[in-house]
Amino acid sequence: MAATYRELKEKTVAELREIAKGVQHPAVQGYSQMNKERLLPALCRAMNIDMAEHHVAQGIDKPAIKSKMRELKKQRDQALEEHDSDTLKSVRRQLHALNREIRSHLA
């Protein structure tokens, strides 16, 4: 049986109705009369599937980049308090580059 929103979304209405036939939940009552736009969210509610499509970064270590960004944000805040424009500019450029790296690797 399908386990993710993406897998369910790729199925036809007939396949979704077959899945709904085996699910006992009030959200899928009347599944034979539902179109795909109504049946898909109902199945997700009945099967406790997250409907949000999550993007996955491929080829990078996202947690390490995020921790580096947290450190840089602390440095940025310190530079703002000290009115150190050179450090501030450098830190902001590094943050920007890390953000771009993460975004370029999203699937």
N, C-alpha and C positions, 0 to 999 in steps of 0.2 A: 504494500500500500504506500502511496505517496507520503513523504514526510515533510516536505517543504512547500512553501507558497509557490515558488517558481515551478516545481514539478506539477503542482495542481493546475497552475495557470496554463501550462503547455498541453493539458489534456483537453479532449473534446467534451461537449456537453453530455454526450451519451456515456463517456467514461466517468465523468463526474457524477452522473445520476447512478451509475453502478456502485460507486463508492458510497454515495449517500444512502443507498438501499441498505447497506450493512451498518449504518450509524444510527443509533437510537438517541436522538437529541431533539428538543423542541425547535431548534433553529433550522433543521432540515425537513420539517414537516411540510408536505406538499412539494417535495423535490421534483416530482415528475412534471410539474407545471412551471417550474422556475427556468429562467434563461441563465446563461453562464454568468452574467453580471450580478445576479442575485444569489446564484447557487455557490459560487466561489467564496464569497465572504461568509455565507452560512456554514459551509463545510469547515472553513478555518475556525470559526467560533466553536463549532461542535467538536473539532479535533484538537483544540488549543494550539493552533499554529499561528505564529507571528506573521501578520500580513505585510509588514514593512520589508522592503527589499534592502538587504544590507550589502554594502559594498565591501569587498575584501581586497586589501592591498596585497599584491603579489610581487615577490622578488625583493622585498625590503623587510627590515625588522622594525615594524611600526611601534611597538612598545618602547624600544630603545630611543627612537626618534622623539616620541612623545615625552619621555623623561628628560631628554636633552632640551626640549622646548620649555618644559617647566622650569628648568634651571636658568635658561635664558630669560624667561619672563621675570624671574626674581632679580636677575642682573639688570633688566630693563627698568624695573621699579626702583631699584637702588640708584641707577643712573638718572632717573627722573627726579628723585629726591635731591641728588647732589648737583643737579643742573649740568651734568657732564654730557655735552652734545656729541662729542666724538664717540664715546662709548655707546651712547644711545643709538647713534646711527649704525654702528657696527653690529650691535645686538639685534636691532630691527632687521637689518639685511640678512643676518643669519636665520632669524625666525621666518622671514619670507622665503628663503631658500629651502628650509625644511618643510614648510607648508607646501611649496611647489613640488618637492620630491614626493611627498605623500600623495598629493592629488594626481601626479603623473602615473602612479602605479596602481590606481584603483581600477578594479575590473568592471 
